Amino acid sequence: MLTDLHATVADWYTAHARDLPWRRPGTTPWGVLVSEVMSQQTPVARVAPAWEAWMGRWPEPADLAAAAPADVLRAWDRLGYPRRALRLRECAEQLVARFDGAVPRTEEELLSLPGVGAYTAAAVVSFAHGGRALVLDTNVRRVLGRVVAGRALPPPGLTAGERVGAADLLPADAATSVRWNEGVMELGALVCTARAPRCTACPLVERCRWRRAGAPPATHARRRQAWHGTDRQARGRVMARLRELPDGRTLGTEELLAPLREGAADVAQPDRALASLLADGLVTEPSPGRWTLPG
């Protein structure tokens, strides 16, 4: 029965949930939103100290909205995908302008904010406001795919069938649905992992169709994001140099890009990386050929 399934996951979560700072009592909806944005494609171990420093500096949306973009990018440091930092600042501005500095309680309103997609909106409704919402990240999709559908990995993109199946399992009671969302997500992060699932530690092992079928391999390759030698890495190196600059200082193009040019297999990559950062609003050129973070 579903009630037994929900209780099994909730009990496991109570016993095994990680002590993450944004799960502690007193965390505001803003703190939950920040944690969700930071955790996109970034390991939790790297996010936790950054989140604590961020919330100590900008505990409310109004604080971040008033911050200089350069300070925001420096604080983001090496979390990756720095556009998220500027989008979060834009989100804070919208919260102040449209919602009196409060984080909305509905998915529709949350989806109207910069940088907030379907997963983040549902997660904030559930984890920040205790509302009933269908939270589907990669971890949740993997657990449900194995336990219910019997497949090793979920499809590359969320399907309508996955959404319907997950919705059928979501508890009707809001408080129970929050615990379910938290538990299944944590189970995917700690036990039902992509590469080396610890099935003997899983509370759902006896229910798992994938295990009962003999743990067949995935029918598609798991997507892996390259890093070394990519434009993403080059962008990161440019950003790292500019984050080190004191306020008001700039670097010339050749001084900025010289470390990237040394031994580069793709001679056009450094200039391409710089141009893409400019297009994304992550760097600025206050005078011709001189570069710094946006003011």
PASEBA-1860 file (N, C-alpha, C; in nm, 3 decimals):
! residues 295
1> MLTDLHAT> 0.084/-0.119/0.000/0.000/0.000/0.000/0.088/0.125/0.000 ~ 0.032/0.233/-0.056/0.110/0.357/-0.064/0.144/0.411/0.074 ~ 0.051/0.399/0.168/0.080/0.453/0.302/0.201/0.384/0.364 ~ 0.215/0.254/0.341/0.330/0.181/0.392/0.458/0.226/0.323 ~ 0.450/0.247/0.191/0.565/0.297/0.115/0.609/0.432/0.168 ~ 0.513/0.521/0.187/0.545/0.656/0.237/0.609/0.649/0.375 ~ 0.555/0.564/0.462/0.607/0.553/0.599/0.748/0.494/0.599 ~ 0.774/0.397/0.512/0.907/0.336/0.504/1.012/0.439/0.466
9> VADWYTAH> 0.982/0.520/0.365/1.076/0.623/0.322/1.093/0.730/0.428 ~ 0.983/0.770/0.491/0.991/0.874/0.596/1.074/0.826/0.714 ~ 1.057/0.701/0.754/1.134/0.648/0.868/1.282/0.640/0.832 ~ 1.311/0.598/0.710/1.452/0.592/0.669/1.513/0.731/0.671 ~ 1.439/0.829/0.620/1.490/0.966/0.615/1.516/1.019/0.756 ~ 1.427/0.993/0.848/1.446/1.038/0.986/1.576/0.985/1.044 ~ 1.610/0.862/1.008/1.729/0.799/1.064/1.858/0.836/0.991 ~ 1.848/0.873/0.862/1.970/0.884/0.781/1.992/1.019/0.714
17> ARDLPWRR> 1.902/1.113/0.729/1.916/1.242/0.659/2.044/1.314/0.701 ~ 2.110/1.374/0.603/2.230/1.452/0.632/2.194/1.581/0.706 ~ 2.286/1.626/0.789/2.267/1.752/0.861/2.315/1.866/0.774 ~ 2.230/1.909/0.682/2.264/2.020/0.593/2.215/2.150/0.654 ~ 2.291/2.258/0.640/2.256/2.381/0.712/2.118/2.437/0.678 ~ 2.075/2.422/0.553/1.944/2.477/0.516/1.827/2.390/0.563 ~ 1.857/2.274/0.621/1.751/2.190/0.677/1.727/2.218/0.825 ~ 1.811/2.302/0.882/1.800/2.326/1.026/1.685/2.420/1.058
25> PGTTPWGV> 1.628/2.408/1.179/1.517/2.497/1.218/1.558/2.643/1.206 ~ 1.464/2.725/1.163/1.489/2.868/1.151/1.531/2.911/1.012 ~ 1.558/2.815/0.922/1.593/2.853/0.785/1.472/2.916/0.717 ~ 1.493/3.030/0.656/1.384/3.104/0.591/1.357/3.049/0.451 ~ 1.241/3.080/0.395/1.217/3.042/0.255/1.325/3.096/0.161 ~ 1.375/3.215/0.188/1.485/3.269/0.108/1.608/3.179/0.117 ~ 1.639/3.131/0.237/1.752/3.041/0.254/1.734/2.912/0.176 ~ 1.612/2.860/0.172/1.586/2.739/0.095/1.603/2.767/-0.054
33> LVSEVMSQ> 1.551/2.879/-0.101/1.565/2.914/-0.242/1.712/2.926/-0.281 ~ 1.791/2.992/-0.198/1.934/3.005/-0.226/1.999/2.868/-0.233 ~ 1.965/2.780/-0.140/2.026/2.646/-0.139/1.991/2.569/-0.266 ~ 1.869/2.584/-0.314/1.829/2.511/-0.435/1.902/2.564/-0.559 ~ 1.918/2.693/-0.568/1.989/2.750/-0.683/2.137/2.710/-0.678 ~ 2.196/2.717/-0.560/2.337/2.680/-0.548/2.361/2.533/-0.578 ~ 2.266/2.448/-0.546/2.284/2.303/-0.559/2.262/2.251/-0.700 ~ 2.222/2.337/-0.791/2.203/2.293/-0.929/2.339/2.257/-0.990
41> QTPVARVA> 2.357/2.129/-1.020/2.479/2.079/-1.085/2.606/2.104/-1.004 ~ 2.591/2.115/-0.871/2.705/2.138/-0.784/2.693/2.047/-0.662 ~ 2.800/1.973/-0.626/2.793/1.883/-0.511/2.759/1.956/-0.381 ~ 2.679/1.892/-0.298/2.634/1.952/-0.173/2.752/1.986/-0.082 ~ 2.857/1.906/-0.085/2.973/1.932/0.000/3.036/2.067/-0.029 ~ 3.030/2.110/-0.154/3.082/2.242/-0.190/2.982/2.351/-0.161 ~ 2.855/2.318/-0.168/2.750/2.418/-0.150/2.737/2.462/-0.004 ~ 2.746/2.367/0.090/2.716/2.397/0.230/2.796/2.514/0.287
49> PAWEAWMG> 2.929/2.516/0.276/3.002/2.632/0.331/2.973/2.760/0.255 ~ 2.955/2.750/0.124/2.923/2.870/0.046/2.787/2.925/0.086 ~ 2.691/2.837/0.110/2.557/2.881/0.151/2.562/2.953/0.285 ~ 2.636/2.898/0.380/2.644/2.961/0.512/2.708/3.100/0.503 ~ 2.814/3.113/0.424/2.878/3.243/0.407/2.784/3.340/0.338 ~ 2.714/3.293/0.235/2.621/3.376/0.158/2.508/3.428/0.247 ~ 2.448/3.338/0.324/2.336/3.378/0.410/2.381/3.468/0.524 ~ 2.506/3.453/0.567/2.558/3.544/0.668/2.575/3.685/0.613
57> RWPEPADL> 2.602/3.693/0.484/2.625/3.824/0.421/2.496/3.886/0.368 ~ 2.409/3.802/0.309/2.286/3.851/0.248/2.167/3.769/0.298 ~ 2.127/3.788/0.424/2.025/3.703/0.484/1.884/3.723/0.429 ~ 1.861/3.834/0.360/1.730/3.862/0.303/1.745/3.902/0.156 ~ 1.640/3.884/0.077/1.648/3.924/-0.064/1.692/4.068/-0.084 ~ 1.644/4.158/0.002/1.679/4.299/-0.012/1.829/4.321/0.002 ~ 1.894/4.241/0.085/2.039/4.254/0.103/2.113/4.219/-0.026 ~ 2.071/4.109/-0.090/2.137/4.069/-0.214/2.103/4.165/-0.327
65> AAAAPADV> 1.981/4.212/-0.332/1.940/4.304/-0.438/2.024/4.431/-0.436 ~ 2.069/4.471/-0.318/2.148/4.594/-0.306/2.297/4.572/-0.328 ~ 2.339/4.446/-0.345/2.481/4.415/-0.358/2.531/4.444/-0.498 ~ 2.659/4.478/-0.509/2.722/4.498/-0.640/2.740/4.363/-0.709 ~ 2.713/4.356/-0.839/2.733/4.229/-0.910/2.872/4.170/-0.892 ~ 2.976/4.256/-0.887/3.112/4.205/-0.869/3.126/4.132/-0.736 ~ 3.065/4.187/-0.630/3.072/4.122/-0.499/2.998/3.988/-0.501 ~ 2.887/3.984/-0.572/2.809/3.861/-0.583/2.890/3.754/-0.655
73> LRAWDRLG> 2.956/3.790/-0.762/3.036/3.693/-0.837/3.157/3.646/-0.757 ~ 3.217/3.736/-0.679/3.329/3.694/-0.595/3.281/3.595/-0.489 ~ 3.166/3.623/-0.429/3.113/3.535/-0.326/3.073/3.398/-0.383 ~ 3.030/3.397/-0.509/2.995/3.271/-0.573/3.118/3.182/-0.589 ~ 3.232/3.246/-0.607/3.363/3.180/-0.613/3.362/3.065/-0.715 ~ 3.386/2.942/-0.670/3.404/2.830/-0.761/3.286/2.733/-0.761 ~ 3.168/2.783/-0.732/3.050/2.696/-0.736/3.014/2.653/-0.878 ~ 3.064/2.725/-0.976/3.037/2.689/-1.115/2.912/2.754/-1.169
81> YPRRALRL> 2.906/2.763/-1.301/2.793/2.825/-1.370/2.758/2.960/-1.306 ~ 2.851/3.058/-1.312/2.833/3.183/-1.238/2.713/3.266/-1.284 ~ 2.656/3.235/-1.400/2.534/3.306/-1.437/2.425/3.288/-1.332 ~ 2.431/3.174/-1.261/2.333/3.150/-1.156/2.340/3.259/-1.049 ~ 2.461/3.308/-1.021/2.477/3.411/-0.918/2.406/3.539/-0.958 ~ 2.426/3.580/-1.084/2.361/3.703/-1.129/2.210/3.685/-1.140 ~ 2.166/3.566/-1.181/2.022/3.540/-1.189/1.960/3.542/-1.049 ~ 2.034/3.492/-0.951/1.983/3.494/-0.814/1.971/3.636/-0.764
89> RECAEQLV> 2.067/3.720/-0.802/2.057/3.862/-0.764/1.937/3.927/-0.833 ~ 1.914/3.895/-0.962/1.797/3.947/-1.032/1.668/3.896/-0.967 ~ 1.671/3.773/-0.923/1.556/3.716/-0.853/1.528/3.795/-0.725 ~ 1.634/3.827/-0.651/1.618/3.905/-0.528/1.557/4.042/-0.558 ~ 1.601/4.103/-0.667/1.544/4.232/-0.705/1.394/4.219/-0.732 ~ 1.354/4.111/-0.800/1.214/4.089/-0.829/1.133/4.061/-0.702 ~ 1.193/3.988/-0.611/1.123/3.962/-0.484/1.096/4.091/-0.409 ~ 1.192/4.182/-0.411/1.174/4.311/-0.344/1.070/4.395/-0.416
97> ARFDGAVP> 1.079/4.399/-0.549/0.992/4.487/-0.627/0.849/4.438/-0.634 ~ 0.831/4.305/-0.642/0.698/4.251/-0.670/0.633/4.180/-0.551 ~ 0.714/4.132/-0.455/0.658/4.051/-0.347/0.696/4.102/-0.209 ~ 0.734/4.229/-0.203/0.767/4.292/-0.074/0.878/4.217/-0.001 ~ 0.969/4.159/-0.077/1.083/4.091/-0.017/1.056/3.951/0.031 ~ 0.938/3.897/0.006/0.903/3.762/0.050/0.913/3.663/-0.066 ~ 0.938/3.537/-0.035/0.943/3.432/-0.137/0.801/3.380/-0.158 ~ 0.751/3.384/-0.281/0.612/3.341/-0.307/0.587/3.197/-0.264
105> RTEEELLS> 0.458/3.167/-0.244/0.418/3.035/-0.197/0.364/2.945/-0.308 ~ 0.344/2.999/-0.428/0.288/2.918/-0.535/0.390/2.893/-0.645 ~ 0.376/2.780/-0.712/0.468/2.748/-0.821/0.456/2.849/-0.934 ~ 0.335/2.892/-0.963/0.315/2.988/-1.072/0.393/3.116/-1.047 ~ 0.384/3.169/-0.926/0.456/3.293/-0.895/0.607/3.269/-0.895 ~ 0.650/3.158/-0.842/0.793/3.128/-0.839/0.850/3.114/-0.979 ~ 0.774/3.053/-1.068/0.821/3.035/-1.205/0.836/3.168/-1.280 ~ 0.776/3.272/-1.229/0.788/3.403/-1.294/0.918/3.474/-1.256
113> LPGVGAYT> 0.997/3.414/-1.165/1.119/3.477/-1.118/1.239/3.434/-1.202 ~ 1.338/3.522/-1.220/1.459/3.486/-1.296/1.531/3.367/-1.234 ~ 1.571/3.273/-1.318/1.651/3.161/-1.271/1.576/3.051/-1.200 ~ 1.443/3.061/-1.193/1.364/2.959/-1.124/1.289/2.874/-1.227 ~ 1.324/2.746/-1.233/1.257/2.653/-1.323/1.158/2.566/-1.249 ~ 1.107/2.465/-1.318/1.000/2.382/-1.263/1.045/2.308/-1.138 ~ 1.165/2.249/-1.142/1.212/2.177/-1.023/1.227/2.272/-0.904 ~ 1.296/2.385/-0.925/1.322/2.477/-0.814/1.192/2.531/-0.756
121> AAAVVSFA> 1.097/2.564/-0.841/0.969/2.615/-0.793/0.899/2.512/-0.704 ~ 0.896/2.388/-0.749/0.830/2.283/-0.670/0.906/2.259/-0.540 ~ 1.039/2.260/-0.545/1.119/2.237/-0.425/1.095/2.345/-0.321 ~ 1.085/2.469/-0.364/1.061/2.579/-0.269/0.922/2.568/-0.208 ~ 0.823/2.535/-0.288/0.687/2.516/-0.234/0.689/2.408/-0.127 ~ 0.757/2.297/-0.157/0.759/2.184/-0.064/0.848/2.211/0.057 ~ 0.975/2.242/0.034/1.072/2.247/0.143/1.070/2.379/0.220 ~ 1.031/2.488/0.156/1.028/2.617/0.225/0.892/2.648/0.285
129> HGGRALVL> 0.786/2.608/0.215/0.652/2.645/0.260/0.568/2.527/0.307 ~ 0.621/2.406/0.295/0.546/2.290/0.342/0.424/2.258/0.259 ~ 0.426/2.298/0.132/0.311/2.273/0.045/0.326/2.143/-0.032 ~ 0.217/2.100/-0.092/0.218/1.978/-0.171/0.263/2.012/-0.313 ~ 0.374/1.956/-0.355/0.428/1.983/-0.488/0.505/1.861/-0.535 ~ 0.507/1.840/-0.665/0.576/1.726/-0.725/0.721/1.764/-0.752 ~ 0.812/1.719/-0.667/0.953/1.754/-0.675/1.026/1.642/-0.749 ~ 1.077/1.672/-0.867/1.141/1.570/-0.950/1.279/1.616/-0.995
137> DTNVRRVL> 1.381/1.575/-0.920/1.517/1.597/-0.965/1.574/1.464/-1.014 ~ 1.700/1.462/-1.051/1.762/1.340/-1.104/1.759/1.227/-1.002 ~ 1.783/1.260/-0.875/1.784/1.157/-0.772/1.646/1.092/-0.757 ~ 1.543/1.173/-0.751/1.407/1.121/-0.737/1.371/1.036/-0.859 ~ 1.402/1.086/-0.977/1.369/1.012/-1.099/1.440/0.877/-1.103 ~ 1.564/0.872/-1.054/1.639/0.747/-1.055/1.577/0.646/-0.958 ~ 1.543/0.690/-0.837/1.482/0.599/-0.739/1.349/0.545/-0.791 ~ 1.262/0.633/-0.838/1.132/0.588/-0.885/1.145/0.503/-1.011
145> GRVVAGRA> 1.242/0.537/-1.097/1.263/0.458/-1.217/1.303/0.315/-1.183 ~ 1.388/0.297/-1.082/1.430/0.162/-1.045/1.321/0.088/-0.968 ~ 1.267/0.152/-0.868/1.170/0.084/-0.782/1.040/0.054/-0.855 ~ 0.989/0.150/-0.931/0.857/0.136/-0.992/0.864/0.084/-1.136 ~ 0.955/0.142/-1.215/0.961/0.107/-1.358/1.061/-0.003/-1.390 ~ 1.152/-0.033/-1.298/1.248/-0.140/-1.320/1.359/-0.108/-1.416 ~ 1.393/0.020/-1.434/1.501/0.057/-1.525/1.618/0.116/-1.448 ~ 1.737/0.095/-1.500/1.859/0.133/-1.429/1.872/0.284/-1.413
153> LPPPGLTA> 1.842/0.358/-1.519/1.855/0.503/-1.517/1.732/0.565/-1.583 ~ 1.693/0.683/-1.540/1.581/0.750/-1.606/1.620/0.797/-1.745 ~ 1.522/0.828/-1.830/1.554/0.881/-1.963/1.632/1.012/-1.951 ~ 1.705/1.050/-2.055/1.783/1.175/-2.049/1.700/1.297/-2.013 ~ 1.577/1.303/-2.060/1.488/1.414/-2.027/1.362/1.364/-1.960 ~ 1.305/1.447/-1.872/1.184/1.410/-1.800/1.070/1.385/-1.898 ~ 1.004/1.271/-1.885/0.895/1.236/-1.975/0.760/1.258/-1.908 ~ 0.656/1.265/-1.990/0.520/1.280/-1.937/0.483/1.158/-1.853
161> GERVGAAD> 0.527/1.039/-1.896/0.498/0.919/-1.820/0.560/0.920/-1.682 ~ 0.684/0.968/-1.673/0.749/0.980/-1.542/0.670/1.073/-1.451 ~ 0.628/1.185/-1.507/0.556/1.282/-1.426/0.424/1.225/-1.374 ~ 0.353/1.155/-1.461/0.226/1.095/-1.421/0.250/0.989/-1.313 ~ 0.351/0.904/-1.334/0.379/0.800/-1.236/0.419/0.857/-1.101 ~ 0.502/0.961/-1.102/0.545/1.023/-0.978/0.427/1.091/-0.908 ~ 0.340/1.153/-0.986/0.223/1.220/-0.929/0.130/1.119/-0.860 ~ 0.120/1.000/-0.916/0.036/0.896/-0.856/0.089/0.852/-0.720
169> LLPADAAT> 0.219/0.864/-0.698/0.281/0.823/-0.572/0.285/0.935/-0.468 ~ 0.263/1.059/-0.509/0.275/1.174/-0.419/0.162/1.171/-0.315 ~ 0.195/1.173/-0.187/0.090/1.172/-0.084/-0.004/1.290/-0.097 ~ -0.131/1.266/-0.065/-0.232/1.372/-0.075/-0.215/1.476/0.035 ~ -0.168/1.434/0.150/-0.147/1.525/0.262/-0.019/1.605/0.242 ~ -0.026/1.736/0.262/0.089/1.822/0.234/0.211/1.785/0.318 ~ 0.192/1.768/0.448/0.306/1.738/0.535/0.371/1.605/0.498 ~ 0.289/1.505/0.466/0.342/1.375/0.426/0.414/1.385/0.292
177> SVRWNEGV> 0.362/1.469/0.203/0.425/1.485/0.072/0.563/1.548/0.085 ~ 0.579/1.641/0.179/0.710/1.703/0.201/0.810/1.597/0.247 ~ 0.768/1.514/0.341/0.858/1.410/0.393/0.892/1.309/0.283 ~ 0.795/1.279/0.200/0.819/1.188/0.087/0.921/1.248/-0.010 ~ 0.902/1.374/-0.046/0.996/1.439/-0.137/1.137/1.440/-0.079 ~ 1.147/1.477/0.048/1.278/1.481/0.113/1.342/1.342/0.116 ~ 1.262/1.242/0.152/1.314/1.107/0.169/1.360/1.044/0.039 ~ 1.278/1.053/-0.065/1.316/0.991/-0.193/1.439/1.060/-0.251
185> MELGALVC> 1.445/1.192/-0.238/1.561/1.265/-0.290/1.689/1.224/-0.215 ~ 1.680/1.213/-0.083/1.796/1.175/-0.004/1.836/1.030/-0.032 ~ 1.740/0.945/-0.053/1.768/0.806/-0.086/1.848/0.797/-0.216 ~ 1.810/0.878/-0.314/1.884/0.879/-0.440/2.023/0.935/-0.426 ~ 2.039/1.033/-0.336/2.170/1.095/-0.318/2.267/1.006/-0.241 ~ 2.216/0.928/-0.146/2.304/0.853/-0.056/2.311/0.704/-0.084 ~ 2.204/0.645/-0.133/2.197/0.499/-0.146/2.176/0.456/-0.291 ~ 2.071/0.505/-0.353/2.035/0.463/-0.489/2.108/0.550/-0.590
193> TARAPRCT> 2.241/0.545/-0.584/2.324/0.633/-0.666/2.334/0.579/-0.808 ~ 2.382/0.663/-0.899/2.386/0.625/-1.039/2.489/0.516/-1.066 ~ 2.609/0.532/-1.011/2.718/0.442/-1.048/2.728/0.319/-0.958 ~ 2.708/0.335/-0.828/2.729/0.223/-0.737/2.621/0.220/-0.630 ~ 2.500/0.182/-0.667/2.392/0.180/-0.568/2.419/0.080/-0.457 ~ 2.388/0.120/-0.334/2.407/0.034/-0.218/2.274/-0.034/-0.184 ~ 2.238/-0.129/-0.265/2.104/-0.189/-0.256/2.079/-0.256/-0.121 ~ 2.182/-0.312/-0.060/2.160/-0.380/0.068/2.124/-0.281/0.179
201> ACPLVERC> 2.153/-0.153/0.158/2.119/-0.051/0.258/1.987/0.019/0.226 ~ 1.922/-0.022/0.119/1.802/0.049/0.073/1.676/-0.005/0.141 ~ 1.593/0.081/0.197/1.469/0.035/0.261/1.365/-0.017/0.162 ~ 1.388/0.010/0.033/1.292/-0.032/-0.069/1.342/-0.149/-0.152 ~ 1.448/-0.215/-0.107/1.509/-0.319/-0.188/1.411/-0.433/-0.220 ~ 1.324/-0.467/-0.126/1.230/-0.576/-0.149/1.120/-0.537/-0.247 ~ 1.099/-0.407/-0.265/0.995/-0.358/-0.356/1.051/-0.325/-0.494 ~ 1.182/-0.326/-0.508/1.246/-0.269/-0.627/1.236/-0.364/-0.747
209> RWRRAGAP> 1.166/-0.321/-0.848/1.150/-0.401/-0.969/1.282/-0.418/-1.043 ~ 1.367/-0.319/-1.036/1.498/-0.328/-1.103/1.581/-0.439/-1.040 ~ 1.583/-0.448/-0.908/1.658/-0.553/-0.841/1.596/-0.690/-0.868 ~ 1.464/-0.696/-0.865/1.397/-0.824/-0.889/1.422/-0.874/-1.030 ~ 1.447/-0.780/-1.123/1.475/-0.817/-1.261/1.622/-0.852/-1.283 ~ 1.702/-0.849/-1.176/1.843/-0.882/-1.190/1.932/-0.762/-1.215 ~ 1.883/-0.642/-1.187/1.960/-0.518/-1.206/2.013/-0.506/-1.347 ~ 1.927/-0.509/-1.450/1.974/-0.498/-1.588/2.042/-0.364/-1.613
217> PATHARRR> 2.137/-0.360/-1.706/2.208/-0.234/-1.734/2.115/-0.133/-1.801 ~ 2.160/-0.010/-1.799/2.082/0.097/-1.862/2.076/0.078/-2.013 ~ 1.967/0.121/-2.071/1.951/0.109/-2.216/2.010/0.228/-2.289 ~ 2.056/0.328/-2.214/2.122/0.444/-2.275/2.239/0.484/-2.187 ~ 2.337/0.547/-2.245/2.457/0.588/-2.171/2.425/0.707/-2.082 ~ 2.483/0.706/-1.963/2.467/0.818/-1.872/2.544/0.937/-1.926 ~ 2.476/1.052/-1.929/2.542/1.172/-1.982/2.649/1.220/-1.886 ~ 2.766/1.247/-1.939/2.875/1.299/-1.857/2.921/1.432/-1.915
225> QAWHGTDR> 2.941/1.527/-1.827/2.982/1.660/-1.871/3.134/1.670/-1.865 ~ 3.194/1.692/-1.981/3.339/1.709/-1.985/3.378/1.841/-1.919 ~ 3.502/1.850/-1.876/3.549/1.974/-1.812/3.686/2.014/-1.867 ~ 3.784/1.927/-1.853/3.921/1.963/-1.893/3.929/1.990/-2.043 ~ 3.986/2.106/-2.073/4.005/2.144/-2.212/3.884/2.206/-2.278 ~ 3.775/2.223/-2.203/3.653/2.278/-2.262/3.648/2.430/-2.248 ~ 3.555/2.490/-2.320/3.532/2.634/-2.305/3.485/2.666/-2.163 ~ 3.412/2.574/-2.101/3.368/2.597/-1.962/3.488/2.614/-1.871
233> QARGRVMA> 3.590/2.529/-1.889/3.708/2.542/-1.805/3.779/2.674/-1.833 ~ 3.789/2.711/-1.959/3.853/2.837/-1.995/3.778/2.956/-1.934 ~ 3.646/2.952/-1.940/3.565/3.058/-1.878/3.593/3.065/-1.728 ~ 3.602/2.950/-1.666/3.628/2.947/-1.522/3.763/3.007/-1.486 ~ 3.862/2.983/-1.570/3.995/3.038/-1.543/3.995/3.190/-1.559 ~ 3.923/3.241/-1.657/3.912/3.386/-1.674/3.842/3.447/-1.553 ~ 3.731/3.387/-1.511/3.657/3.440/-1.397/3.743/3.437/-1.270 ~ 3.820/3.331/-1.253/3.904/3.320/-1.133/4.005/3.434/-1.127
241> RLRELPDG> 4.063/3.470/-1.241/4.161/3.580/-1.243/4.093/3.714/-1.210 ~ 3.974/3.734/-1.264/3.906/3.862/-1.241/3.851/3.872/-1.099 ~ 3.814/3.760/-1.039/3.766/3.766/-0.900/3.876/3.810/-0.804 ~ 4.001/3.787/-0.842/4.113/3.824/-0.755/4.145/3.973/-0.761 ~ 4.090/4.044/-0.857/4.122/4.187/-0.871/4.056/4.269/-0.761 ~ 4.128/4.364/-0.703/4.064/4.459/-0.611/3.964/4.547/-0.687 ~ 3.871/4.606/-0.615/3.775/4.696/-0.678/3.847/4.807/-0.752 ~ 3.800/4.838/-0.871/3.857/4.946/-0.950/3.973/4.905/-1.038
249> RTLGTEEL> 4.026/4.784/-1.021/4.138/4.738/-1.102/4.086/4.664/-1.225 ~ 4.165/4.667/-1.331/4.132/4.595/-1.454/4.254/4.519/-1.503 ~ 4.230/4.427/-1.594/4.339/4.356/-1.661/4.327/4.376/-1.811 ~ 4.441/4.394/-1.878/4.440/4.400/-2.022/4.415/4.263/-2.082 ~ 4.369/4.263/-2.206/4.332/4.137/-2.270/4.444/4.036/-2.269 ~ 4.562/4.076/-2.310/4.671/3.979/-2.320/4.717/3.932/-2.182 ~ 4.719/4.021/-2.085/4.757/3.982/-1.950/4.654/3.883/-1.893 ~ 4.529/3.907/-1.924/4.421/3.821/-1.874/4.425/3.683/-1.939
257> LAPLREGA> 4.450/3.681/-2.069/4.438/3.556/-2.143/4.569/3.480/-2.162 ~ 4.682/3.542/-2.126/4.811/3.477/-2.149/4.820/3.337/-2.087 ~ 4.776/3.318/-1.961/4.785/3.183/-1.903/4.704/3.079/-1.980 ~ 4.596/3.122/-2.044/4.513/3.030/-2.121/4.576/2.997/-2.256 ~ 4.653/3.091/-2.308/4.712/3.069/-2.440/4.828/2.970/-2.435 ~ 4.893/2.958/-2.320/5.010/2.871/-2.308/4.970/2.725/-2.328 ~ 5.017/2.666/-2.435/4.991/2.526/-2.462/4.849/2.494/-2.502 ~ 4.770/2.594/-2.538/4.631/2.571/-2.574/4.622/2.494/-2.706
265> ADVAQPDR> 4.544/2.386/-2.707/4.524/2.310/-2.831/4.436/2.387/-2.928 ~ 4.346/2.466/-2.874/4.255/2.547/-2.956/4.294/2.693/-2.935 ~ 4.367/2.751/-3.030/4.422/2.885/-3.011/4.313/2.991/-3.002 ~ 4.195/2.961/-3.054/4.086/3.059/-3.050/4.007/3.053/-2.921 ~ 4.032/2.949/-2.841/3.947/2.927/-2.723/3.952/3.041/-2.621 ~ 4.069/3.095/-2.585/4.071/3.202/-2.484/3.985/3.323/-2.524 ~ 3.999/3.367/-2.649/3.919/3.482/-2.694/3.771/3.446/-2.700 ~ 3.741/3.323/-2.738/3.601/3.279/-2.743/3.540/3.275/-2.603
273> ALASLLAD> 3.619/3.229/-2.508/3.570/3.223/-2.371/3.541/3.363/-2.317 ~ 3.633/3.456/-2.343/3.614/3.593/-2.297/3.492/3.656/-2.362 ~ 3.475/3.634/-2.491/3.359/3.691/-2.561/3.228/3.635/-2.506 ~ 3.227/3.508/-2.472/3.103/3.449/-2.420/3.072/3.501/-2.280 ~ 3.176/3.526/-2.200/3.154/3.585/-2.067/3.098/3.726/-2.079 ~ 3.147/3.800/-2.176/3.095/3.935/-2.200/2.949/3.929/-2.242 ~ 2.916/3.836/-2.331/2.778/3.822/-2.377/2.685/3.784/-2.263 ~ 2.735/3.707/-2.167/2.653/3.664/-2.053/2.647/3.768/-1.942
281> GLVTEPSP> 2.717/3.881/-1.958/2.715/3.983/-1.855/2.800/3.951/-1.734 ~ 2.893/3.856/-1.748/2.976/3.815/-1.635/3.107/3.892/-1.627 ~ 3.145/3.962/-1.733/3.260/4.050/-1.731/3.220/4.180/-1.801 ~ 3.299/4.281/-1.779/3.272/4.409/-1.845/3.403/4.468/-1.894 ~ 3.393/4.556/-1.994/3.509/4.620/-2.056/3.496/4.771/-2.038 ~ 3.538/4.823/-1.921/3.519/4.966/-1.894/3.595/5.058/-1.988 ~ 3.703/5.007/-2.045/3.774/5.082/-2.149/3.827/4.978/-2.248 ~ 3.854/5.019/-2.371/3.892/4.921/-2.474/4.010/4.833/-2.431
289> GRWTLPG> 3.987/4.701/-2.433/4.093/4.607/-2.403/4.125/4.591/-2.256 ~ 4.039/4.648/-2.167/4.061/4.635/-2.023/3.938/4.567/-1.963 ~ 3.960/4.469/-1.873/3.852/4.383/-1.830/3.842/4.376/-1.676 ~ 3.718/4.362/-1.628/3.693/4.344/-1.486/3.556/4.283/-1.468 ~ 3.518/4.257/-1.344/3.385/4.207/-1.316/3.284/4.321/-1.328 ~ 3.157/4.291/-1.357/3.058/4.398/-1.366/3.043/4.471/-1.234 ~ 3.019/4.602/-1.242/3.017/4.688/-1.123/2.907/4.672/-1.034
END
